[in-house]
Amino acid sequence: MKDATDKTIGVIDDSGTIISCSDLGKIGEIQTKNLEAVFQTDGVSVIDGCSYRNFGAISNTEYAVFIEGTDEAAQDNVSVIAIALNNIKMLYDEKYDRSNFIKNVILDNILQGDIYIKARELRFNNSATRVVFLIRTSAKANISLFEAVQNLFPDRNKDFVISVNETDIALVKEVQANVEVKDLESLADTIADTIKKEFMTDVVVGIGSTVVGVKDLASSFRDAQVALEVMKVFDTEKSVVSYDNLGIARLIYQLPTTLCEMFLTEVLKKGSIDSLDQETLHTIQCFFENNLNVSETSRKLFVHRNTLVYRVEKIKKLTGLDLREFDDAIVFKVALMVKKYLDSNPVKY
């Protein structure tokens, strides 16, 4: 660039230190005059016989280029050089940006064969255990919300916060190899509570399966997506759900709808499940929650034992299943979940 312009050209950082210069003797010198103007002005600044133009991230200009001279040609040249250096910086940052690499991994935007090479190049710990948390908000995930999640996990070498889309933020967190699901759920609760309090928006957190290394992070991310979709169908009141704790709900969610419809036709009288009113469904739910115990269920519902027995008999006549029988209760529980699944028509991944 110096050969092209025949003028001294250099770069300063946001502290005013010259970090690169065509005149090698100037490297290390500090420019203290009007730094605020240089880094906050959207244009060329003229200081002590030199023209300055900042470059870097839109929200955080880290560097400025300067060129000897203050005439119109010098100002044009410094603007062009700033664009060139900024493009070089963006290419370099993208190549060596760990967060960008992790984003490409979880979104399956990188070939499996390239993951190991890139991870080694970026010096990732390939023996570390990691898990993906998928944070979904009812409002659009703006920059402030993204930064709030980042502030909760400041270690940028181990934890990565990724903006997935308008409502989803992914947290790729390094955890202990023997971490328990309840500990992950506790952490997810903290994330959800923090977002709710600071941004007054509904939030749900899906926890993927723990994986070792980098290449299986996409699988953990998909598991977190499935966890949120299954929760939307079966556990609408929860704000945190783990893929490893989905149980039978995960099995039902993965079944073809035709098979589910056949199951309902085989185990229940036609239309019987649709004829159950809300009071009856609440009774059934409470009966299940109390392990099919008639006395305990009647106490929780504040009804007489005989009243509960009458309701159970009524359900038996409608559906053909006796909830007091363990096998029938299992079939009925699964049938309710299958019906809920069919009514929801969830998104498949």
Secondary structure, DSSP 4 states (H G I P E B T S, - for coil): -HHHH-S-EEEEETTSBEEEESSGGGTT-B--TTHHHHHH-SS-EEETTEEEEEES-SS---EEEEEE--SHHHHHHHHHHHHHHHHHHHHHHHHT-HHHHHHHHHTT-S-HHHHHHHHHHTT--TT-EEEEEEEEESS---HHHHHHHHHHS--TTT-EEEE-SSSEEEEEEEE-TT--HHHHHHHHHHHHHHHHHHH---EEEEE---EESSTTHHHHHHHHHHHHHHHHHH-TT-SEEEGGG-THHHHHHTS-HHHHHHHHHHHS-TTTGGG--HHHHHHHHHHHHTTT-HHHHHHHHT--HHHHHHHHHHHHHHHS--TTSHHHHHHHHHHHHHHHHHHH-PPP-
